[in-house]
Amino acid sequence: MADDNARDKPRVHGLGGVFFKVGDPAALAAWYAEHLGIGMQDWGGAVFPWRRDDTGERAYTVWSPFKAGTTYFQPSDKPFMFNFRVDDLDATLAALRAEGCNVLDRREDGEQGSFGYVMDPEGHLVELWQSAAEPAPDQDGGGE
């Protein structure tokens, strides 16, 4: 376990997204839009803006249904995945490795930022995201 000084600042500063498998992502998204007023983007998810408590910067959380057969959540066989926002992805992944966590050799870097992955003890894939820029993305994805 890392020493207490390494934990002076939280590694995670917000929920970046909730991603889950469903039978028909488009139909479910339409239901949420019609009945709960959740503004869906063309790519099939919704963006919820907020401000960080520590910096006041604009941030957002993505809600997105994926096709039941998606392989994006692998190696997890769970029907959902959380995405957590971090300020320093490399340092967070290095600390998790040093603590003996199951950090995957999987990394993605693109327009939306950088993503790294760790498995929790129950077998859930946890996506860690260092955002490239705010505000909310006009992204392509979701519903894979």
Helices and strands as residue ranges (DSSP letters): G 4-7, E 12-22, H 25-36, E 46-51, E 58-67, E 80-86, H 89-98, E 102-110, E 113-119, E 125-131
